[in-house]
Amino acid sequence: MKYDYHCTVSRRGFLAALAGAAMSASLPPARASAVDERRIKVAPGEARFSGEDGPPAWTYNGTMPGPALRLRQGQPVRITVENGLDEDTTVHWHGIRLPNAMDGVPGLTQPPIKPGESFVYEFTPPDAGTFWYHPHADSLVQLGRGLAGLLIVEEAEPAAFDRDLFWLLQDWRLTKDGQIAGGFGNMMDASMSGRVGNLVTINSTVPADLGVRAGERLRLRLVNASLARMMALRFEGHRPVVLAIDGQPCDPHEPEDGRLVLAPAMRIDIVLDMRGDPGSRHAVIDDFYDGLAYTLTNLAYDKAFPFRSHPLDAPLALPRNPLPEPALANAVRQEVVLQGGMMGGGKLASVGGMMGMGMPGMNGGAAWAINGMSMTGDGHAGMAPQFTLERGATCHLTIRNETAWWHPMHIHGFSLSVLSRNGATVPHRQWQDTVLLAPKDVIECAFVADNPGNWMLHCHVADHQMAGLMTVFRAT
C-alpha cells in the first residue's frame, strides 16, 4: 500500500485520491475567536507501528505521534494539558520563542503537572514554521515511550506548493517480542551515542511507499524526534532544496552532497519537484552511520501523465520571521565547552570540577559536563546560571565540543544566527535553535537577549542531557 504521510494540505482535487490511506492527526480547526483554544491529554495508549495492535505506549490525545497542531502566526493560543499518567509531566513547545513561564521545564519555569492535574499554556507564536512539542519531565522515558507531536505555525500567505506533508521521524528500541525495551538511562548509552533504536518510523508507522505524481511540487517538513539517532537523508534521483531550518527560513539551497543531516530535535523544510518518470520508484536512504545505510522509504510515482510538463515557476524563498538582528560589533562574548563521555579507548573522559545533581539509574553520577559543571535530569529549581545577559544585549556564543561524540545543542526561548563552523563562514543566513556539533567542532553563533528569564541550553540526545550535558543562562 502506498501512503501519503500526513497530507495536511491539498490544493488540487486530484490529490485527494492520490492520498489514499493518508493518516490525518490534525486537531479540530480553531473556533473563530481571538484566542485559539486547544486541549491535549497525556495518557497511556498503544503504539501501532504496523497499523495493527502494538505495544503499550504513552500518547497525546490517544495518538502517536500526538495531534498535529496547526497554529497561526501572531494569533494567541491557549492549550490545556491534562496529565493522565502516573508520573509528573510537562510540555515543551520546541523552537517557539515564547514567555519563559510557558517553556515547560519543571522547577525552572513551571511546577510539574502532577498526575490527574492540568496546566494551561498561553502564548502567541511570533514565527511561522515547523516546530514540535514533547515532555521535559522524565524526558528520556517519556519521549522513548511515544510522547511527541508536530506543531506548525502557518505563514500569513500560503506558499506555492501542491502538497504540504510532514515526516516526524523516530526510532524505537524494541525487544524480540515487539515491546518497547526498558533499560532507559544505562551508563553505556549515557556516556556514548545515546539510546539508538532498532526500528525507524515515519509518523509512528513503519514506512511504506510515498505516492507521488510527476510534475507536482511538494513541501516536505522533516522532524527528527528520536532520542539519539542522527540521520542523513538522500533522495535518489531528486534534488531537494532547503527552505528552512528549525522553522526559520534560510536562503534556498541544495544541501551539501545532496544529504540532509538531521540530528535529534532538528527540523528541515524542503521543496521537492517531482521529476521522475511516471511509474518509477526512487529510494530515500539514510546513510549517516558508516556501513549501516538503509532505505527509509521510496517515492513511488503514479503511472498517470505528469501533472505539469515543466517545474512550477514560483519563488521558493519563504518570508523571513521577525528575528532581532544581532549587533556583533557590541556583542558580549560567552563560551560553553562540552566535556566528558566515553573516549575511543573506552575510558570516561575527565570532567574535573563537575557537580552532579543526581539522576535515577545513574547512581547519582554524571557522564558529561559544560564548562566543568554537570547538571543532570530535566531541569530543577535553583539551577545556577552559567552566565547572565542584560536584556537587549547581543550574545556572541561559542560552543566548543571537546568530546568524541556528536551533540545537537538546543537553546530554549531563542533562535541562533549561525555564524561559522570551525572558522569557516556558514552560508545561507541560517537561524537554528538546535546546532549539531561533530567531535571537536567549534561553532560561533549569536542572538539578542530580548526574552527575559532563566533558559536551558542542553544536548538533545536525551541520554546526554540527563547525564549532565545541560546548563542554564539568564536574560534579565
LINLINUR-V118835 format. One record per residue. N is the residue number from 1. RES is the residue in one letter. OMEGA is omega in radians with two decimals (none if undefined). Layout:
BEGIN
n = [N/N]
res = [RES/RES]
omega = [OMEGA/OMEGA]
END
This chain:
BEGIN
n = [1/2/3/4/5/6/7/8/9/10/11/12/13/14/15/16/17/18/19/20/21/22/23/24/25/26/27/28/29/30/31/32/33/34/35/36/37/38/39/40/41/42/43/44/45/46/47/48/49/50/51/52/53/54/55/56/57/58/59/60/61/62/63/64/65/66/67/68/69/70/71/72/73/74/75/76/77/78/79/80/81/82/83/84/85/86/87/88/89/90/91/92/93/94/95/96/97/98/99/100/101/102/103/104/105/106/107/108/109/110/111/112/113/114/115/116/117/118/119/120/121/122/123/124/125/126/127/128/129/130/131/132/133/134/135/136/137/138/139/140/141/142/143/144/145/146/147/148/149/150/151/152/153/154/155/156/157/158/159/160/161/162/163/164/165/166/167/168/169/170/171/172/173/174/175/176/177/178/179/180/181/182/183/184/185/186/187/188/189/190/191/192/193/194/195/196/197/198/199/200/201/202/203/204/205/206/207/208/209/210/211/212/213/214/215/216/217/218/219/220/221/222/223/224/225/226/227/228/229/230/231/232/233/234/235/236/237/238/239/240/241/242/243/244/245/246/247/248/249/250/251/252/253/254/255/256/257/258/259/260/261/262/263/264/265/266/267/268/269/270/271/272/273/274/275/276/277/278/279/280/281/282/283/284/285/286/287/288/289/290/291/292/293/294/295/296/297/298/299/300/301/302/303/304/305/306/307/308/309/310/311/312/313/314/315/316/317/318/319/320/321/322/323/324/325/326/327/328/329/330/331/332/333/334/335/336/337/338/339/340/341/342/343/344/345/346/347/348/349/350/351/352/353/354/355/356/357/358/359/360/361/362/363/364/365/366/367/368/369/370/371/372/373/374/375/376/377/378/379/380/381/382/383/384/385/386/387/388/389/390/391/392/393/394/395/396/397/398/399/400/401/402/403/404/405/406/407/408/409/410/411/412/413/414/415/416/417/418/419/420/421/422/423/424/425/426/427/428/429/430/431/432/433/434/435/436/437/438/439/440/441/442/443/444/445/446/447/448/449/450/451/452/453/454/455/456/457/458/459/460/461/462/463/464/465/466/467/468/469/470/471/472/473/474/475/476]
res = [M/K/Y/D/Y/H/C/T/V/S/R/R/G/F/L/A/A/L/A/G/A/A/M/S/A/S/L/P/P/A/R/A/S/A/V/D/E/R/R/I/K/V/A/P/G/E/A/R/F/S/G/E/D/G/P/P/A/W/T/Y/N/G/T/M/P/G/P/A/L/R/L/R/Q/G/Q/P/V/R/I/T/V/E/N/G/L/D/E/D/T/T/V/H/W/H/G/I/R/L/P/N/A/M/D/G/V/P/G/L/T/Q/P/P/I/K/P/G/E/S/F/V/Y/E/F/T/P/P/D/A/G/T/F/W/Y/H/P/H/A/D/S/L/V/Q/L/G/R/G/L/A/G/L/L/I/V/E/E/A/E/P/A/A/F/D/R/D/L/F/W/L/L/Q/D/W/R/L/T/K/D/G/Q/I/A/G/G/F/G/N/M/M/D/A/S/M/S/G/R/V/G/N/L/V/T/I/N/S/T/V/P/A/D/L/G/V/R/A/G/E/R/L/R/L/R/L/V/N/A/S/L/A/R/M/M/A/L/R/F/E/G/H/R/P/V/V/L/A/I/D/G/Q/P/C/D/P/H/E/P/E/D/G/R/L/V/L/A/P/A/M/R/I/D/I/V/L/D/M/R/G/D/P/G/S/R/H/A/V/I/D/D/F/Y/D/G/L/A/Y/T/L/T/N/L/A/Y/D/K/A/F/P/F/R/S/H/P/L/D/A/P/L/A/L/P/R/N/P/L/P/E/P/A/L/A/N/A/V/R/Q/E/V/V/L/Q/G/G/M/M/G/G/G/K/L/A/S/V/G/G/M/M/G/M/G/M/P/G/M/N/G/G/A/A/W/A/I/N/G/M/S/M/T/G/D/G/H/A/G/M/A/P/Q/F/T/L/E/R/G/A/T/C/H/L/T/I/R/N/E/T/A/W/W/H/P/M/H/I/H/G/F/S/L/S/V/L/S/R/N/G/A/T/V/P/H/R/Q/W/Q/D/T/V/L/L/A/P/K/D/V/I/E/C/A/F/V/A/D/N/P/G/N/W/M/L/H/C/H/V/A/D/H/Q/M/A/G/L/M/T/V/F/R/A/T]
omega = [3.12/-3.12/2.99/-2.97/3.09/3.04/-3.00/3.13/3.09/-3.02/3.12/-3.00/-3.05/-3.07/3.14/3.12/-3.12/-3.10/3.06/-3.07/-3.13/3.14/-3.11/-3.12/-3.12/3.02/3.10/-3.11/-3.12/3.04/-3.14/-3.14/-3.11/-3.12/3.11/-3.07/3.09/3.07/3.09/3.03/3.07/-3.06/3.03/3.13/-3.05/3.02/3.13/-3.05/-3.12/3.14/3.14/3.12/-3.10/-3.06/3.03/-3.12/3.09/-2.94/2.89/-3.11/3.03/-3.08/2.97/-0.17/3.12/-3.13/3.08/-3.14/3.04/-3.11/3.13/3.12/3.11/3.11/3.12/3.10/3.07/-3.06/3.11/-3.13/3.13/-3.09/3.08/3.07/3.07/3.10/3.13/3.01/2.94/2.98/3.03/-3.10/-2.87/3.09/-3.13/3.06/-3.01/3.10/-3.06/-3.09/-3.11/-2.97/2.98/3.11/-3.04/-3.13/-3.08/-3.08/-3.12/2.95/3.06/3.08/-3.10/3.08/3.14/-3.12/-3.12/3.04/-3.13/3.08/3.13/3.10/3.08/-3.08/-3.11/-3.02/2.95/3.10/-3.07/-3.14/3.07/-3.13/-3.08/-3.14/2.96/3.02/-3.05/-2.94/-3.05/-3.10/-3.04/3.01/-3.09/3.09/2.90/-3.03/3.08/3.11/-3.12/3.03/3.14/3.00/-3.02/2.98/-3.14/3.09/-3.13/3.10/-3.03/3.04/3.09/3.06/3.12/-3.05/2.97/3.02/2.97/-2.99/3.11/2.92/-2.98/3.03/-3.07/3.03/-3.12/3.13/3.00/3.10/3.03/-3.04/3.02/3.10/3.11/3.03/3.11/-3.00/-3.13/3.09/-3.02/-3.04/3.14/-2.99/-3.10/-3.04/3.07/-3.04/-3.12/3.03/3.09/-3.13/2.96/-3.09/3.07/3.14/3.05/-3.00/2.91/-3.13/2.99/3.13/-3.14/3.09/-3.14/3.08/-3.13/3.11/-3.12/2.83/-3.11/-3.14/-3.12/-3.13/3.06/-3.14/3.12/3.04/-3.01/-3.00/2.95/3.13/3.03/-3.00/3.02/3.13/-3.04/3.10/-3.10/-3.09/3.13/3.08/-3.13/3.14/-3.07/3.07/-3.11/3.08/-3.07/3.12/3.07/3.02/-3.14/-3.11/3.02/-3.10/3.14/-3.12/3.13/-3.08/3.10/-3.08/-3.08/3.01/3.07/3.13/-3.11/3.02/3.03/3.00/3.12/2.94/3.10/2.95/-3.02/-3.03/3.10/3.13/3.05/3.14/-3.09/3.08/-3.09/-3.06/2.91/-2.96/3.01/-3.11/-3.12/-3.07/-3.10/3.08/-3.09/3.13/3.11/3.08/3.13/3.13/3.09/2.97/-3.06/-3.07/2.98/-3.12/-3.11/3.06/3.09/3.12/3.03/-3.05/3.13/3.11/-3.14/-3.13/-3.13/-3.12/-3.12/-3.01/3.06/3.13/-3.13/3.09/-3.05/3.13/3.10/-3.07/3.13/3.05/-2.97/-3.10/-3.10/-3.01/2.96/-3.09/3.05/3.13/2.99/-3.08/-3.13/-3.02/2.99/-3.10/3.11/3.13/-3.09/-3.12/3.10/-3.14/3.09/-3.12/3.12/3.05/-3.06/3.13/3.12/3.04/-3.13/3.14/3.06/3.12/3.08/3.13/3.13/-3.14/3.10/-3.08/3.13/-3.10/-3.02/3.08/2.98/-3.09/3.06/-3.13/-3.14/2.99/-3.07/3.08/-3.00/-3.01/-3.04/3.00/3.06/3.09/-3.08/-3.13/3.03/3.06/-3.13/-3.14/3.02/-3.12/3.14/3.14/2.99/3.07/2.99/-3.00/3.03/3.06/-3.04/-3.12/3.13/-3.10/3.13/-3.02/3.13/-3.13/2.97/-3.08/-3.06/3.07/3.09/2.96/-3.04/2.86/-3.09/2.95/-3.05/-3.01/-3.06/3.05/-3.13/3.08/-3.13/-3.13/3.08/-3.09/2.95/3.08/-3.04/2.99/-3.10/2.97/3.11/-3.12/-3.08/3.09/2.98/3.08/3.09/3.10/2.97/-3.13/3.05/3.11/-3.07/3.05/3.11/-3.09/-3.08/-3.06/-2.99/3.08/3.01/-2.99/3.11/2.96/-3.02/3.02/-3.13/2.76/-2.92/3.10/-3.11/3.10/-3.06/-3.10/2.93/-3.04/-3.03/3.05/-3.13/2.97/-3.07/2.92/-3.03/none]
END
